Amino acid sequence: MNLKFACLSGLLVMSALGLASCSDDDKWPVADGAAPEFNIDSEHLMTVAGRSIKIAGTIKDADGISAINLTCPALQLNKTINIVEIYGEPLKEYELDYEYKIQENVEGESFTVKVEVTDVAGKTTSHDVLVTLDADFTAPVFTAAPDREVTVLIKANTVFNLKFTVEDNREIDYVTVNVDGVQGFPIRIEGEGKNKVEFAQALSLPGTPAEYKMTITAYDVPAQEDEVRSSKVESTLSVSELPDFSVLYLADVETAADLNSDLCGVPMAMDHVAPYKYRVRYYNAAAGTKICFLPQKTDFGPICFGPEADNAEVLGDDPDAVGRITLDKAGVYYLITVNTYDRTFTLEDYPVSEATNPVAGMHYGQNDLNTWNDWNVPDPWWQEWYFGPAKGPGEILSRMEQDKNNPNIFYIDNWKLEEGEQNFILHNWHSNGWWNFTTWRVDNSSDPSKCVYYGNAYPDNDHFTGTRGYFEYKYINVDPEEYKFMYPNAGPFDEGKWSDEGYRKNFIGDNWIKPTVTKAGNYRLVFDAHSEHIKILPM
């Protein structure tokens, strides 16, 4: 090998080695050689298993940002954001905004995520981000609080006993209470690191007719540094003489928490049959049930009608002084009438066998549904009759069961409901999706209690007794004055007009059942076709 060739070979080898030793970053000029400037938004992120964290911050570098690495073996996190590969060149500035979902089955409560930024000169800057699984993403819940409309009766000493209980799955920060126009408000109650705040205070109010707006707000400990969750109760306090309440409720539970634990139906709305007069039919499954009557739904105060301590035949209204009416017969219905002006009440019991309903003659689960509702053909097409919560006659969400001890009652146990507003009616199944054979509607879509028949009228036939007996019991054989008071626009009841939906709406609106589920889980739906009461309770 001659000297010229040897020198040329050496130069080629050195050149090759030099090229091989260069990284992609070597082609980008270095401006100052300083480490990247990295300002992270938060070095402590709070979350829970199954939810995501967001690691964010601002990165600047005069030489150019090359890559960002996020690592945490315990969270199975190993992410590289290759800036040059993504953008084709290093960036002088970059807004980091990386979201990562924590595994449902993660083990542990505290983790460290290392976030390291590298520039084209090989300089690095890093931050350790603490991730803890102690966040609170659930707003506080008022388990007892004043209703939206509260009446305070004018007395020698007019007092509103403000009571509420609010609970949280982790911790309550504080609660504020404001009563417009009342001295001493607003006030603030600290949570003191607890997950439950109970409050009670007697408010003296002027003994003259007036209205006061009250707002109670419970604040959660923030789930993130810039996030605050809260729950609010707004009420109007009406100070007045005894009004003719538009609705009165029968309460058969003991505590305010029990009044608020249902999805709907507790307490039970009574029929307003005349001025100051209310009536309800109540099935008493077990002896010893204690009841009282409330004009507000969410608490036993400020007004609770119950037997006075010194005269059990007279209804008092002080929730701290009145007793309870005891229903001592089991397995019977009670017809209960209350007059809040006269302060009187009556109880009449009768057996289940005497209780009627619009489908009492039909046989549940048997072929009692006339498919085409044709009563003139000699041999109609009969199909199975059953019903349940439904989007329509072809979409039954869950089939109801008939109670073995009381055929008026239908129920579903362990009915799984997700969070959010529900939307259904009680309706029979029909193979061809025909509407309104046997169906019901409610008094109040968002907060239903009464569930009244809205389906077809049926004649007596060789399969079952028709609806005539129900209409007589419900609309015909009733006190004429009470009928006019309850249905002022209906005129005398005419069964022949029942097929007209406009006529039916004189007695019950086309109101679907739309309560809001705040906590997903299993619920029990109970419907009494005789008392026309519906309730949904958590299981």
Residue pairs with C-beta under 8 A, 6 or more apart in sequence:
24 84
25 66
25 84
25 90
25 120
25 121
25 122
28 63
28 64
28 89
28 90
28 120
29 63
30 63
30 120
30 121
31 62
31 63
32 62
32 63
33 63
33 121
33 123
34 61
34 62
34 63
34 123
35 61
35 119
35 123
35 124
35 125
36 59
36 60
36 61
36 65
36 117
36 118
36 119
36 123
36 124
36 125
37 59
37 60
37 61
37 125
38 57
38 58
38 59
38 115
38 117
38 125
38 126
38 127
39 57
39 58
39 59
40 55
40 56
40 57
40 96
40 115
40 127
40 129
41 56
41 57
42 56
42 129
42 224
42 225
43 127
43 128
43 129
43 130
44 129
44 130
44 132
44 225
45 53
45 54
45 55
45 129
45 130
45 131
45 132
45 224
46 131
46 132
46 133
46 134
46 135
46 223
46 224
47 53
47 102
47 131
47 132
47 133
47 135
47 223
48 102
48 133
48 134
48 135
48 137
49 102
49 103
49 104
49 105
49 106
49 133
50 101
50 102
50 103
50 104
51 101
51 102
51 135
51 137
52 99
52 100
52 101
52 102
53 99
53 100
53 102
53 131
54 97
54 98
54 99
55 70
55 96
55 98
55 99
55 100
55 113
55 115
55 129
56 95
56 96
56 97
56 98
57 95
57 96
57 115
57 127
58 93
58 94
58 95
58 96
59 65
59 68
59 93
59 94
59 95
59 96
59 117
60 92
60 93
61 90
61 92
61 93
61 117
61 119
61 123
62 92
63 90
63 119
63 120
63 121
63 123
64 89
64 90
64 91
64 92
64 119
64 120
65 83
65 90
65 91
65 92
65 93
65 94
65 117
65 118
65 119
65 120
66 82
66 83
66 84
66 90
66 118
66 119
66 120
67 80
67 81
67 82
67 83
67 84
67 117
67 118
68 80
68 81
68 83
68 94
68 96
68 115
68 116
68 117
68 118
69 79
69 80
69 81
69 114
69 115
69 116
69 118
70 77
70 78
70 79
70 80
70 81
70 98
70 100
70 113
70 114
70 115
70 116
71 77
71 78
71 79
71 113
71 114
71 116
72 111
72 112
72 113
72 114
72 131
74 106
74 107
74 108
74 111
75 100
75 102
75 103
75 106
75 111
75 113
75 131
76 103
77 100
77 113
79 98
79 100
81 96
81 98
83 90
83 91
83 94
84 90
84 120
90 119
90 120
96 115
102 131
102 133
106 133
108 133
109 132
109 133
109 134
110 130
110 131
110 132
110 133
111 130
111 131
111 132
112 128
112 129
112 130
112 131
113 128
113 129
113 131
114 126
114 127
114 128
114 129
115 126
115 127
115 128
115 129
116 124
116 125
116 126
117 124
117 125
117 126
118 124
134 170
135 223
135 224
136 168
136 169
136 170
136 171
136 220
136 221
136 222
136 223
136 229
137 223
137 229
138 168
138 169
138 170
138 220
138 229
139 168
139 218
139 220
139 229
139 230
139 231
140 166
140 167
140 168
140 172
140 218
140 219
140 220
140 229
140 230
140 231
141 166
141 167
141 168
141 231
141 518
142 164
142 165
142 166
142 216
142 218
142 231
142 233
142 260
143 165
143 166
143 167
143 256
143 257
143 260
143 261
144 163
144 164
144 165
144 255
144 256
144 257
144 259
144 260
144 298
144 299
145 164
145 165
145 166
145 216
145 233
145 235
145 260
145 298
145 299
146 162
146 163
146 164
146 214
146 216
146 233
146 235
146 237
146 296
146 298
146 299
147 235
147 296
147 297
147 298
147 299
148 234
148 235
148 236
149 235
149 236
149 238
149 296
150 160
150 235
150 236
150 237
150 238
150 296
150 302
151 238
151 240
151 243
151 245
151 295
151 296
151 302
151 303
152 158
152 159
152 160
152 205
152 237
152 238
152 239
152 240
152 302
153 240
153 241
153 242
153 302
153 303
153 317
154 207
154 208
154 209
154 239
154 240
154 241
155 207
156 207
157 204
157 207
158 204
158 205
158 206
158 207
158 239
159 202
159 203
159 204
159 205
160 202
160 203
160 205
160 237
160 302
161 200
161 201
161 202
161 203
161 301
161 302
161 319
161 320
162 177
162 199
162 200
162 201
162 202
162 203
162 214
163 199
163 200
163 256
163 299
163 301
164 198
164 199
164 216
164 233
165 196
165 197
165 198
165 199
165 256
165 257
166 172
166 175
166 196
166 197
166 216
166 218
166 231
167 195
167 196
167 197
168 195
168 196
168 218
168 220
169 195
170 195
170 220
170 221
171 191
171 193
171 194
171 195
171 220
171 221
172 191
172 194
172 195
172 196
172 197
172 218
172 219
172 220
172 221
173 191
173 219
173 220
173 221
173 222
174 188
174 189
174 190
174 191
174 218
174 219
175 188
175 189
175 191
175 197
175 199
175 216
175 217
175 218
175 219
176 186
176 187
176 188
176 189
176 215
176 216
176 217
176 219
177 185
177 186
177 187
177 189
177 199
177 214
177 215
177 216
178 185
178 186
178 187
178 214
178 215
179 185
179 203
179 212
179 213
179 214
179 237
180 212
180 213
180 214
181 210
181 212
182 203
182 205
182 212
189 197
189 199
191 197
191 221
197 218
205 212
205 237
205 239
206 239
207 239
208 239
209 239
209 240
209 241
210 238
210 239
211 236
211 237
211 238
211 239
212 236
212 237
212 239
213 234
213 235
213 236
213 237
214 234
214 235
214 236
214 237
215 232
215 233
215 234
215 235
216 232
216 233
216 234
216 235
217 230
217 231
217 232
217 233
218 230
218 231
218 232
219 228
219 229
219 230
220 228
220 229
220 230
222 228
222 229
223 229
242 276
242 340
242 341
244 275
244 276
244 341
245 272
245 295
245 340
246 272
247 269
247 270
247 272
247 295
248 269
248 270
248 272
248 278
248 293
248 294
248 295
248 305
248 338
248 340
249 267
249 268
249 269
249 270
249 293
249 294
249 295
249 296
249 297
249 449
250 267
250 268
250 270
250 280
250 282
250 291
250 292
250 293
250 336
251 259
251 266
251 267
251 268
251 291
251 292
251 293
251 294
251 300
252 267
252 268
252 282
252 289
252 290
252 291
253 259
253 266
253 267
254 290
256 298
256 299
256 300
258 266
259 266
259 267
259 297
259 298
259 299
259 300
260 298
261 537
261 538
262 535
262 536
262 537
262 538
263 417
263 515
263 517
263 523
263 535
263 536
263 537
263 538
264 447
264 448
264 449
264 513
264 515
264 534
264 535
264 536
265 448
265 449
265 526
265 533
265 534
265 535
265 536
265 537
266 535
266 537
267 294
267 297
267 449
268 280
268 282
268 449
268 533
268 535
269 280
269 443
269 449
269 450
270 278
270 279
270 280
270 293
270 336
270 338
271 278
271 279
271 280
271 450
271 486
272 278
272 485
272 486
273 279
273 479
273 482
273 485
273 486
274 481
274 482
274 485
275 341
275 485
276 339
276 340
276 341
276 342
277 337
277 338
277 339
277 482
278 293
278 337
278 338
278 339
278 340
279 335
279 336
279 337
279 338
280 335
280 336
280 531
281 333
281 334
281 335
281 336
281 355
281 530
281 531
281 532
282 291
282 327
282 333
282 334
282 336
282 531
283 332
283 333
283 352
283 406
283 408
283 409
283 528
283 530
283 531
284 327
284 329
284 330
284 331
284 332
284 333
284 334
284 349
285 330
285 331
285 405
285 406
286 330
287 327
287 328
287 329
287 330
288 326
288 327
288 328
289 326
289 327
290 324
290 325
290 326
290 327
291 324
291 325
291 327
291 336
292 300
292 304
292 305
292 306
292 322
292 324
292 325
293 304
293 305
293 306
293 315
293 338
293 340
293 345
294 300
294 303
294 304
294 305
295 303
296 302
296 303
297 447
300 319
301 319
301 320
302 319
303 317
303 319
304 317
304 318
304 319
304 322
305 315
305 316
305 317
305 322
305 338
305 340
305 343
306 315
306 316
306 322
306 323
306 324
306 325
307 313
307 314
307 315
307 316
307 322
307 323
307 324
307 325
308 314
308 315
308 316
308 321
308 322
308 323
309 316
309 321
309 322
309 323
312 323
313 344
314 343
314 344
315 322
315 338
315 340
315 343
315 344
315 345
316 322
316 343
325 345
325 347
327 334
327 347
329 349
331 352
331 405
331 406
332 349
332 350
332 351
332 352
333 349
333 350
333 351
333 352
333 354
333 355
333 530
333 531
334 347
334 348
334 349
335 347
335 348
335 349
335 350
336 345
336 346
336 347
337 345
337 346
338 344
338 345
339 345
352 405
352 406
352 407
352 408
355 408
355 530
356 469
356 470
356 473
356 530
357 408
357 453
357 470
357 529
357 530
358 438
358 453
358 455
358 467
358 470
358 529
359 438
359 529
360 407
360 408
360 465
360 469
360 470
360 529
361 460
361 464
361 465
361 466
361 469
362 368
362 385
362 438
362 463
362 464
363 385
363 463
363 464
364 385
364 386
364 402
364 407
364 410
365 384
365 385
365 386
365 402
366 384
366 385
367 382
367 383
367 384
367 385
367 463
368 382
368 385
368 463
368 464
369 382
369 383
369 384
369 385
369 428
369 430
369 437
370 380
370 381
370 382
370 458
370 461
370 463
371 380
371 381
371 382
371 383
371 430
371 431
371 432
371 434
372 380
372 381
372 434
373 434
373 437
373 456
374 380
375 459
375 461
382 463
383 430
383 431
384 429
385 428
385 438
386 396
386 399
386 400
386 428
386 429
387 396
387 399
387 400
387 410
387 426
387 427
387 428
387 429
387 438
387 439
388 396
388 397
388 398
388 399
388 400
388 412
388 426
388 427
388 429
389 396
389 397
389 398
389 400
389 412
389 415
389 424
389 425
389 426
389 513
389 525
390 396
390 397
390 424
390 425
390 426
390 427
390 429
391 397
391 423
391 424
392 427
392 433
392 435
393 427
393 428
393 429
393 430
393 433
393 434
393 435
393 437
394 429
394 430
394 431
394 432
394 433
396 427
396 429
397 424
398 412
398 415
398 525
399 412
399 429
400 410
400 411
400 412
400 426
400 525
400 527
401 410
401 411
401 412
401 413
402 409
402 410
403 409
403 410
403 411
406 528
408 528
408 529
408 530
408 531
409 526
409 527
409 528
409 529
410 526
410 527
410 529
411 524
411 525
411 526
411 527
412 524
412 525
413 524
413 539
414 522
414 523
414 524
414 539
415 522
415 523
415 524
415 525
416 520
416 521
416 522
416 523
417 517
417 520
417 521
417 522
417 523
418 517
418 520
419 517
419 518
419 519
419 520
420 516
420 517
421 514
421 515
421 516
421 517
422 513
422 514
422 515
422 516
422 517
423 512
423 513
423 514
424 512
424 513
425 439
425 440
425 441
425 512
425 513
426 439
426 440
426 451
426 513
426 527
426 534
427 435
427 436
427 438
427 439
427 440
428 437
428 438
428 439
428 455
430 437
436 454
436 455
436 456
437 455
437 456
438 455
438 456
439 453
439 454
439 455
440 451
440 452
440 453
440 454
440 455
440 527
440 529
440 532
440 534
441 451
441 452
441 454
441 508
441 509
441 510
441 511
441 512
442 448
442 449
442 450
442 451
442 452
442 508
442 511
442 512
442 513
442 534
443 449
443 450
443 451
443 452
443 508
443 511
444 511
445 511
445 512
445 513
445 514
446 514
446 515
446 516
447 515
448 511
448 513
448 515
448 534
449 533
449 534
449 535
450 508
450 532
450 533
450 534
451 513
451 527
451 532
451 533
451 534
452 507
452 508
452 532
453 470
453 474
453 508
453 529
453 532
454 504
454 508
454 510
456 467
456 498
456 499
457 466
457 467
457 471
457 495
457 498
457 499
458 464
458 466
458 467
459 466
459 468
460 466
460 468
467 495
468 495
471 493
471 495
471 498
475 483
475 487
475 493
475 507
476 493
483 493
487 506
487 507
489 506
490 503
490 506
490 507
494 503
497 503
498 504
501 510
513 534
515 536
517 523
519 538
521 538
521 539
522 538
522 539
523 536
523 537
523 538
523 539
524 536
524 537
524 538
524 539
525 534
525 535
525 536
526 534
526 535
526 536
526 537
527 533
527 534
528 534
